[in-house]
């Protein structure tokens, strides 16, 4: 169960970012996958979208920049045999070669030199610049958090916690956004566990990874557990934290009985019943 990071959009107050989160939270990752790899949006597969999401969009939002993100993306491209243009299409690295991007380029973080045109890092820098023009309010918010910290010596989270001590520039905005998002997850876990106990459910909550809650459920309890978790995330959480102005989303993934979490697939809800997504 993933508590989708719509809380970030509420915190930073960027109207463009909030519009993305309200209409289709996954659209931003798909759009930047298309931009990064120079492919049509309808040819962006889930593995390619996930690489753009994890190695570029989230990384950039949380303080990384083109020399680091380009290096990570290029590593993905060179190793990811499942990264193709469309299902069963050409390998992504071969596609980049066909559009003139033949090498990564210089990613020395100690160098102030601009990347050479024609390299992948030069292309990623251009995509990064366009991203911050689109999400300019978010960009300015990040800068303001560091200035607040320099003036006050601490930062305040919208969940009521205060963080002080020696913080880097990236720490100031990452703690404020990711810390609050994590508190949203913890709040959800506590409420869900109380419901499980009250209703004498066999489902066990067994772990937490970043913004995800892991659990083990007998098949006959899945609908009830998912419906309650989704209700807590979508209805109760915004009532408790009134700064949440972007609707929260619960993403559900399930692994088959006796299989590992590696085998999990997305599930969707229809009329209170959950089943594998089409």
Residue, then its C-alpha position, 0 to 999 in steps of 0.5 A: x500500500x503506497x501513500x502517494x506523495x500528493x502531500x508534497x504538492x500540498x506543501x510546496x504550493x506550486x499550482x502547476x504541480x498540484x494540477x498534475x497531482x489532481x489530474x494524473x499523478x503519473x503523467x509527470x513521470x511519463x512526460x519526462x521519460x518521453x523528453x529524456x529519451x526522445x520518444x513519443x509518449x505512447x511509446x513510454x513503457x512502465x520500465x522506462x517511466x519508472x527509470x525517469x521517475x526514480x532517477x530523474x523526476x524524484x531525484x531532481x525534485x529532492x535536490x540532485x542535478x543534471x550531472x548526477x541524474x544523467x549518470x544514473x540514467x545512462x547506467x540504467x540505459x546501458x544495463x536495462x535490456x527491458x528498456x525499449x521504445x514501446x513493447x518489444x521495440x528497439x533497445x533504448x540505448x540503440x534508439x538514443x544512438x539513432x537520434x545522435x546521442x552517442x555518449x554520456x559526456x563529462x559528469x565530473x561534479x567538481x567541474x564547472x564546465x558546461x556539458x558538450x552538446x550532443x552528449x546525454x548529460x547536455x540533453x538532460x541539463x536542457x530537460x532539467x532547465x525546462x522542468x524548473x521553468x514549468x515548476x517555478x513556484x516549487x523551485x522558489x519554495x526550495x530556495x526559501x526553505x534554506x533561507x529560513x533555516x539560515x535565519x532561524x537555525x531550524x525548520x518546521x514541518x507541517x505535521x508539527x515537528x521541528x528540525x534543527x542542527x547542522x543541515x545542508x541546503x538539500x536537507x532543509x527542503x527534503x526534511x520538510x517535504x519527505x518528513x511530513x510525507x513519512x508522518x502521513x504514512x505513520x499516521x495511516x499505519x496506526x489507524x489501520x492497525x487499530x481497525x485490524x485489531x478491532x475487527x479481529x482481522x488476520x492481516x498483519x502489517x509487517x514493514x514500512x519502506x519509504x512511502x510504502x506499507x507492507x503487509x500479509x493478508x489472507x485472500x478473503x480479507x483483501x477487499x476489506x483491508x484495501x477499502x479501509x486503507x484507501x478510506x483512511x488515506x483519502x478521507x481521514x488523513x486530509x481531515x487530520x492534516x488540514x494543510x493537505x489540499x491535494x487529494x491523496x491517493x492509495x496505490x495498491x500492489x499485490x503479490x500472489x499467494x506464496x510468491x515474493x514481493x518481487x512478483x507484486x502487480x498493481x490492483x485497482x478497485x471497482x465497486x468495492x472489489x479489488x483485482x489486478x489492473x488490466 
